[in-house]
Amino acid sequence: VEVVEAEVEAAEVEAEAEVKAAEAEVAEVQVVFDEEEKEPPATSAPSETAAASALHERPPEHASLKTPRQAYVEEVCAGRIDGTAAGAAALLLPAAAALDEAEIERLLCECEALYRADQFLLAMRRLLALEALASQAGLQPPLRERDDIRVSTILRTEAELESQLNMIASDEWRRVAHRASRPSGGSARSSCKQYDLDTYVQELPGGRMAVKVVGVVPRSIECVLAPLLQPELYGSWIPGIKAALQVCRASNFRRFIHIKALSVPIPFLAPRHAVLTGYGDILSATSVMCYIRSIDPSSLPDEPARVAAAALTSDSSVAIDITGGFLFEVLSPNETRVSSTMQLDPKLKLLPPRAIDWFMKHVAANLIPMYDKMASKFEPDGQHAHLMVPPSDDAATYEELRRRLAVLQPDGAD
């Protein structure tokens, strides 16, 4: 940190003239997003129970974006600054007394660059730190009340992940099934069927139920995360999915995926599908968080993605709603606790909600065993291990995944 601060101070004199020139272009520096996806800015901090259905997907990338000098972002993306460390979000921020509109613009561009680099939580935390500084400086209007799509987009991460975490950690879950098949004194890696599994349900408004599954998988965190980065394999391990295909890849760890649901044995019932968006980030020194939700295909980032999604969907197919996510906790180098919640509306008016919930509860119970089986195929001698190394097209993504995961430590480790 001291080295970075020294470099930034040495560059200030050189950059002063550049910054002054950039101030005249501040209005043009504003990130351009699709107006179709723009929504009214939030007027207050998102609540812990923010409805996922009210959230919209982040607008598309724009290669023509011009931003001021971003030494902090470069250091984070190069791994020289650990974005998960305490205080990293506020590092190199100016004092409140030195904050003005030009500096706010520069720092907002930093937050946007972090978001694009898959540093979703760091971007959110840095924006919240900047918001507090702007409040101390008395700058008006408050950041979250400004008509700035960058602010509402990044704060959307706060609402989505916080809502999912609150759902997972809720004390209103009721355990309905438990399975402990790990043999006493046996090897945790001797069989893909040796895991602990709990299934929980929770009553929701309107008479529906949410389902949560928690299991300890005898695999490394890298192997456990790998299946999520291969959408084309979803149909072979995620219960209820017949086929899946990635229609757009915004970044390494933010994807847009079209799925086809398994057919329900009801005569004349139309097929079901969904377009999902998902992303993930390191939550703490011991955990990783992933979030998934269905979106309207019209909100996909670009026209080719919208065309691809339309081509995969038959005219008679019905879009279903899905919201959920995963929390992965590192217990040891070869053990990962997986917690997942999913809320599904299959749009089946013919069936009572209780029947749908009963079906979901039993389907969800198979998630951990099937997840474990797929994760085993990404181990060094596994069937899909070649996808994680050159010459695979995904090798660079897995290399970045390993770099990001290097900061994780087993829960309870010093």
Salt bridges, closest charged atoms under 4 A:
GLU16 OE2 - LYS20 NZ 3.68
GLU39 OE1 - HIS56 NE2 3.37
GLU39 OE2 - ARG156 NH2 2.81
GLU57 OE2 - ARG254 NH1 3.04
GLU57 OE1 - ARG293 NH2 3.54
GLU61 OE2 - ARG58 NH1 2.82
GLU61 OE1 - ARG116 NE 3.27
GLU61 OE2 - ARG254 NH2 2.80
GLU75 OE1 - ARG80 NE 2.71
GLU101 OE1 - ARG146 NH1 2.94
GLU103 OE2 - ARG106 NH2 2.73
GLU105 OE1 - ARG150 NH2 3.10
GLU110 OE2 - ARG106 NH1 2.99
GLU110 OE1 - ARG126 NH2 2.97
GLU112 OE2 - ARG58 NH2 2.49
GLU112 OE2 - ARG116 NE 2.68
GLU131 OE2 - ARG144 NE 2.69
ASP147 OD1 - LYS38 NZ 3.77
ASP148 OD2 - ARG150 NH2 2.77
GLU160 OE2 - ARG293 NE 2.95
ASP198 OD1 - ARG175 NH1 3.06
ASP198 OD1 - HIS178 ND1 2.55
GLU203 OE2 - ARG354 NH1 3.51
GLU222 OE2 - ARG402 NE 2.76
ASP281 OD1 - ARG404 NH2 2.66
GLU303 OE1 - ARG306 NE 3.19
ASP321 OD2 - LYS347 NZ 2.98
GLU329 OE1 - ARG337 NH1 3.56
GLU335 OE2 - ARG182 NH2 3.44
ASP345 OD2 - LYS347 NZ 3.44
ASP357 OD1 - ARG208 NH2 2.94
ASP372 OD1 - ARG219 NE 2.89
GLU379 OE2 - ARG189 NH1 3.04
GLU379 OE1 - ARG219 NH1 3.32
ASP394 OD1 - ARG249 NH1 3.49
GLU400 OE2 - ARG403 NH2 2.86
